Amino acid sequence: LGEAPALGQLGAPHHFVRNGKRVHDIPLSTFVGDAVVANLSDTPPDSAITARDLERAVGEKLRRGDRLLIRTDWNKHYGEPGWTEGSPYLSPDAVDWCVARGVVLVGMDFSHAKDAPVTPAKFYTSKTLCENDIIVMAYLRNLDRISKERVTLIALPLAIVGVESTPVRAVVLE
């Protein structure tokens, strides 16, 4: 992002939801457009990101139809022992907040597979977002290089028919 693109993984709804959309079923317009960066780099390891945190970071700036990029700087530790266990995670109320606010994509620089200890099901975060047609883009890098809160995201997935997940090269125009 900025000078260095962010490499991430895009999970189509089918990755978590039976009969959900696959990557080739999703309109390209989902991956290009207005995005807001929630700077939550003060989130401690193995901690919840709550609806209150998201509201504090981007509440007034976020518009229905935006893409939400959540910055914790956790991906700087990718590959280190304990990376998954120490990853921040979205609390159930933060997931509900994303759904209620009408975002079309949630990008994060941490593991999308880690759930809050109080979630009612495994992969609750990704599954709930996907059930509500919100695309999940995890493991982003370089979100710390974005200097503006509102940007244009371009994160085109690989054009492979039938897949439910794909690497993505995401760039931001400031």
Secondary structure, 3 states (H helix, E strand, C coil): CCCCCEEEEEECHHHCCCCCCCHHHCCHHHHEEEEEEEECCCCCCCCEECHHHHHHHHCCCCCCCCEEEEECCHHHHCCCCCHHHHCCEECHHHHHHHHHHCCCEEEECCCCCCCCCCCCCCCHHHHHHHHCCCEEEECCCCHHHCCCCEEEEECCECCCCCCCEEEEEEEEEC
